[in-house]
């Protein structure tokens, strides 16, 4: 019996990582994919991991064996390049429930990602090309078929936009992260280049909304001022309402 138990433990410890990544890929309905996987279930790496249009290079993970006895996968993850502005970077801890795959927690996590491919997926009333990098610092988060608890901050670093071929430098944006009725809530501070004071909600079903107000400075091109009305009603003195919702 002891020999069999020892064999099973060794089998799990040295299980090739490729079996785990293939299982994860299959259960994500092929939305998640891995390239060139090496190592074991407990200490592995992949040349890249992709989810939809998002790609992380040089992904590494360490899985704690102890937490498996608690039916939890406790994973430390690092990947990407922190100084490469066109790449995603991740560093943090995640715990997944083996009994409830929809539930996970994250802590002490830092995520950085380029703005352009993210905003390209958002339907806007005018042509907008954005640049810069989003940074998310997550102290703690609990997700279970929706956002349940979140403590963290967000930043848009070196923010810039090209609206209808007119370039604009916006500086930086700061936000507080939280949860609101199962949606991820992003409360943007008005201390930015267009005095944007808004709340963005990202629902579990992929729908989103952005409501608040912003200002178009007098030195911005007229094309930008004319395009601003597509985001919401003009309030006078360069102020505009922001009111965007996905279909």
N, C-alpha and C positions, 0 to 999 in steps of 0.2 A: 504493500500500500504506500509506504514511504517513497519507494522508488518511483511509483506511478505519479505521486504528487510532485516529487522533485522534477520529473520529466515534464509534467504539464507547466510548472512554473518556469522552467528553462525555455520551454516552447514559446510561452508568452513573452518572456523577456527578450528573446532573440528573434521574435517574429519580424520578418522584413517589413520595412516601412511601406513598401509598394502595396502590400495587401491592405493596409489601413487606408492609404490614399485612394486605392481603387474602390474600396467600400464607400468612402466619403463621396467620391465622384458619382458613383451609381445612385446613392441616396439623395443627391442634389439634382437628380434628373439631368446630369451632365452640364449643369450650369457652372459647376466647380471642376477645374481640371488642374493637373500637376504635370510638370515636365522634368524628366531625369531625377527620379527619386532615389535616394541612397540612405543607408543606415537602418535603424530598427524602429519599432513602434515607439520606444521610449526615448530614443535619441536619433533624430533623423533630419534630413534636409532635402530640399528640392531646388532645382535650378530656377524654377518659377512656379507660381500658383496663380490661376486666373479665375475670376468670377465675373461673368459677363464681359464687359469691356475693361474691367479693372485688373491690373496685373502687378504682382509683387515678385521681384527677383530675389534670388539668394535667400529663400525662406528656410529658417532653422527652428526646430522645436525640441523641447525637453518635457517629457511626460513623467509625472511623479507616480511610482508604483503604489505608494501607500494609499493615495486617495481612491484607487480602484476598489479597495475593500469597503469604501464608503459609497460605492457606486457612482463615483464622480471622476471625470477626467480633468486633472489639474495640469494645465499646459503653460509653459513659458515660451513665448514666441518672439522672434526677431526676424526682420527681413527688409529688403530694400536698401536704399542709400539715403542717409540723412542729409547729405549736402547736395544731392542731385535734384534740382527743382522739378524736373520732368518725370521723376520716379516717385512711387509710393514708398513710404517708410513706416514700419510698425515695430513696436517694442512694448511688451506688456504681458500680463497674466490673464488667463481665461480658464474658467471652470465650467464644464458641461455636465449636465445630469444624464447618466446612462439610462435612467428610467423615463425621463422626459426630454427627448432631444430638442424640443422647442425652447427649453430653458437654459440660459447660460448667464454667467456673471463675468465681469471684467474689472480689473483693478490696476492702478499704477501703469496705465497704458498711455502711450503717445503714438499718434497717427498723423502722418503728413502726406498730403496728396496734391497733385497738380490740379488747379481749378478748371482749366480748359476742357478736359474730357467730361468732367462732372456737369458743368453748366451746359455743355452741348446737348445733354439729354433732357434739359428743361425746356418746355415749350414757352417761348416768350413772344410778345406781339411785334417786336422789332428784332433785327439781326444784331446779336450781341456776341462778341468774341472776348472772352475774359482771360486774364493771365495772372500769375502769382501762385501762391500755394496755401492750401488750407492746413491748419494745425489744430489738432484736437488733443487736449490733455484730460484724460478721464481718471478721476480719483477712484470712483466706484460706479458700477452700473449693473442693474439686474433687468434681464429681458426674458419674458415668458409670453409668447404670442403677442407681444407688444411691449413697449417701454414701461417698466414698473418703477424703477428708481434710477436716477442718474445725477451724479455730481461731477461737474467738470467745466472746462472753459474751451472756447474756440477762438481762432484768429484767422483772418485772411491777411497773409503777409504780402507786401509789395503789390497791393491790389491795383489792377488796371483793367480798363475795358476799351473795346473798340466798338462803338455803337454806330451802325450805318456808315462804317469806314471812317469814323471820327475818333481818334485816340484820346483817352482820358486817363490821367494818373490820379488815383484816389487815396493813396497812402496806405493805411491799415485799418482793419475792422476788428473789434473785440466783441465777444459774446459770452453769455452764460448758458450752459447746457442743462436741460432738465427734462422731465416727463409731463405730459398733459393728456389725460384720457387715452392712454396707451400709445400716444404719438411722441416722437422725439421733438422737443421744443428747443428752439434756438432764439434767445432774446438778445438782439443786437444793440449795443450801446451807441448813442448818437454822436459820440466823439470820433467822427470820421470825416472824410473829405466831402461828403454830400449830406452830412447830418442825418444819416439814415437811422431812424428809430423804429424798429420793427420786430415782429415775432414771426418766425418761420416754423411751421409744423410739418413733420414728415410722418405720415401714417404707415402702419404695418403693411397695408395693401398697396403701397407705392404712391398714393396720392399725396399732394402737398399743397400748402397755402402759405402766402406771405402777406401780412397786413401791417400797416404802419404809415409812416410819412417820411419824406425826404426833401431836400432842397437842391435846386440846380443853381450853382454860382453864376454870377453875371458874366464871368470870363469864359464860360463854356460855349461851344459853337451853337449857333441857332438850330442846327439839325438835331442836336441833343435835346434842346428845350422843346422842340416840336414833337420829338419822339417820347418825351416824358409823359404826355397825356395818355399814352397807350397803357401805362402801368397803373393809372388811377386818375381821379379827378383833380384838376388844378385848384389850389386853395388861395392863390394870390401871393404876391411878393416872393415869387420863386419857389413857393412850397407846393408840394404835390402829395396826394394820397397814394399809398401803395396798396393795391388790392389785386392779388394774383391767386388763382386757384386752378389746379389741374382738372382735366375733364374726368 
